[in-house]
Structure formats: structure tokens, C-alpha cells
Amino acid sequence: MSINYICSLYEIMILSRDYPGDVMKDLSRRIISKINKISRPVKIMHVCGSHEHTIMQHGIRSLLPEEVEVVAGPGCPVCCVPAREIDECVELARQGVTITTFGDMLRVPGSYGSLADAKAEGADVRIVYGVNNAVEIAKNLDREVVFMAAGFETTAPTTASAILSDPPENFSVLSCHRLIPPALKFLIESGEVNLDGLIEPGHVSTIIGTRPYIPFSRDYGIPQVIAGFNPIDVLLAVYMILRQIENGNAKVENEYRRVVREEGNLKAQEVMREVFYVTSREWRGFPEVPDSVYEIKEEFSNFNARERFDIELGDVIECPTGCICGAVLRGVARPEDCSLFRSECTPTNPVGACMVSREGTCNIAYRYSSF
Amino acid sequence: MCIAAPAQIIEIDEEENSAVVDFGGVRQKVKLDLVEDVREGKYVLVHSGYAIEVLSDRAARESLEAWDELLKVLDEENPS
């Protein structure tokens, strides 16, 4: 009997939403007991704020054997936006441009304040749910409107689609879109964190499919499992990785087959290819990561805020003093390792990006870990 | 931020290529530009105001027997 079969059956149950009361508890127990049987010292990284949320909310680290370590990598796209890109938007806001972006972005610190600071000074900074709201705002405003487009491959197609849908002339985009596989490659090659397995993000994979991960198994021997966001999805992913190690395998398995197809969403990939090209930039906590960001192609430069406006920046100050956001994002430190955590740095008064965003590892740790 | 939630398509506006979807009681308009082969009644995964994937219909065809089978398989599954 194959693990794929187990995933299929679990998938059917989740989709049918019609199962007896305690079955999930029973299923969790059985998976944990199987994990215990093949447990060994391993470090498994996930790269998704939603996975970290599931893990913390359900206390999954406490259910696993101590030797099975699950660490969070650069899984929060808001946190990964470096100070330089915040500075660009703050500068535009101070020039009198209307900035629209996701709510989590507002308080992320730049070198000279955040977008929330600019708003407090009188700049027009508005929170939107998606790029479409930003387009609507531009249609109804007689001034320049810039959408600060943060997000991984899950979100990038929505921005691309809006650019292709004939937006108004006063609308443009400042792309902060970042790509997961190049960051993984960078992390693996840097050797800073020795990974024995990767839990791949379910919704990034919905777009890009399962194939972009293959080189990490083939070239570096790392077992990988694409996982969904229920606690059982994460437990199954940990089990599947341990099982690969036990059997001497290194391949890409898809636990989240109720959503993710091998080829991904081809239509979304096509609109991204049409609008963006891939280039290299720094991430928060990372130096320049080769081929890891999307920038808008020249033929759409009318909609590229970087082409449209003169944005002059001062010296970039990457991290506030004492903040270890960078190390947290690279998976080499936990929030508890930071001297500011829970004292000077809280969700109400965040110092670093990882405490600002609700997907940030520090913010999640603050909300769910025991005091 | 890659949060996405399943919702059922209630009504499609072909001119706008959008749809009203239902998240178990809460309704919202979403764009359909990133998906193909959608129709009313289908489930889609919604992210940031866009449907990003159409979910399979398999659930409707399957039954609770799946649960017993799952437990049986899990007991047999032997990672040798």
C-alpha cells in the first residue's frame, strides 16, 4: 500500500467534509506513531507562513520526537521584502503618489520609517485586499496610484493579470514579487542550514506545479513533500519525508493533490511569463539572490512605477539594531533567540518585519507559544 | 499571504469574466482570468480576489467508506 493511496483517501475525506467526530484525532495519533517508528535526527524546513501558523496553532512541534526538527524558512513574502523596496514606496508616498498595498506591508520598517509612518505624516496610503481593488481606486482617483505588489508565485499572476486587463493610465505597479525555488537553491547552496528535507508550500505549488522542485532532490539529495495546510497535511508531510529517508529516496512527493497538479496552473504561468522577467535582487536577510524576483517587462513599462517615477533613495539600513529577522528568515534562528522578542518587539510595537506580518515567524510565535 | 480558500461558484458574469462565490455563507466577487473550464456549482480556490485553481469533483462521488479504508491502509503501511 502506498503513501499516495493514504493521501488520496485523506483527500476524499477532507473534500467530503463528512466524517465521524474523532477520526482526525485518531488519524493524527496513527501518523505520529508511524513517525516515532522511523524517527531519526533530521532538520526539515518549510517555507510558508501558513505552514508555520498550522504548526504553532496545533502545537505540532511538541507532538514530534525531539530529534525531528521543523524549521521555518523565508515563507512570509511581506517579511522578505527588503528595506530598499519599502524605501521606494515610502519615497513615492512622500512625493504625493497614492500607495495601495496589503495591510501587512504598512508597518514593515524601511530605512527611514514605514508606510504607516508616511501615512501618519499625511501621505495617501491605502490597504487593499488584492490588485483589483487598487485598479478600482485608480479608476476613481484623479492622481497617480501605485500598487506595491508583494507576494510569491501565488500572488504574482494576479498582478500580471491586472496589468494585461487594460488598467487606467494613472495605475502602476512596484513589483516586490519573489520566487521560492531560487531562494531554496540559495539556502541549500549556502550550507548555512543543513537540510534533510523540505516541506514545499501548497499554494505556491498550485501555480508552479511540482517540477521546479525536482533539482533539489536530484542534485542535492533532499526529500521534498508539497503539503496542504491542515495539521494532518503537515504531519503526513513529515512522515513522508522520514519515510523517504528511511528508504534511501530523495524525490518530490505531492501530499496536497486535492489542489496541486504536476504541471501547476498553466494559464497563470503564461500570464506571468508575458508580463514579468526574472532578475536578481536582495531579500530581507539575504544578499542578492540570483534570478529570484519578478520585474515588469519593458513593453509594460508604463505600468512599472520604477520606470514611471524618479525614486531617489538614501543609504539603505536593512535591519533595526538588535533585530535578528534575517537569521529567522534563513531558518538559522528562532524568535526566542532574539533578545528583543516579547520585550521590545511585540505585535503592537513591532521592531522587525517578522513581528509585523501575521505570517511572520515572530508574530506567530508571539501569538501561539507558551509564556 | 499565500492564503487561499475554497469557495463555490454561485453566478458567473461572462462579460466581466468574474463570478460571485460562496465561502460557506459569505459571498464575494472574484476574477476568473487565471482559470479555465469553470461553471456554476464548481469549487474554486480563491487568493487575493482571483480564483487560482478549480477543485476536483471527486469528493461528491466518494463515500464515508473511505475512512475505514484509510485506517486499514495506515495499519498495513509498512515503511520497510
Interface residues (C-beta under 8 A of the other chain):
Chain A: M1 I3 Y5 I6 L9 Y10 E11 I12 M13 L15 S16 R17 D18 Y19 P20 V23 D26 L27 R30 I31 K34 K37 I38 C48 G49 S50 C76 P77 V78 F102 D104 Y129 G130 V131 N132 N133 A150 G151 F152 T154 T155 P157 T158 S161 S165 P201 H203 V204 T206 I207 R243 E246 N247 R258 V259 R261 N265 K267 A268 V271 S357 E359
Chain B: M1 C2 I3 A4 K31 D33 L34 V35 E36 L45 H47 S48 G49 Y50 I52 E53 L55 S56 R58 A59 E62 S63 L64 A66 W67 E69 L70 L71 V73 L74 D75 E76 E77 P79 S80
